[in-house]
C-alpha cells in the first residue's frame, strides 16, 4: 500500500480526530489506573519531595500512559473509525 493511499484511508475530520484523541486518553487512564494509584499513594502528604521520592512511580505511570497514547494507537483508532464509517455507508 502506498503512502498516499494510506494517508487517504486514515484521514478523518479534525473534530473526529479530537474525539478519538480524547477517547484514547480516557482509555489510557483506565488501563494505567494501577500506576496512577501507586503514584497518588506515594504523593499523599508530600509537597516538594514528591519529585524525588515518587520518581519511580511517576516513571512507571508515564511509561504506561505512553504505551496507550502514541501515534500508532491513534492511527489504529482512525483506521477502525474509517472502516466503521465505510461499513455504515455500504
RAQUIBEL-V233879 format. One record per run of one state. SS is the DSSP state (~ for helix, > for strand, _ for the rest). FROM is the first residue (numbers start at 0). TO is the last residue. If there is no record, write none. Layout:
SS_FROM_TO + SS_FROM_TO
This chain:
__0_1 + ~_2_8 + __9_12 + ~_13_30 + __31_31 + ~_32_42 + __43_48 + ~_49_52 + __53_53 + ~_54_67 + __68_69 + ~_70_88 + __89_89
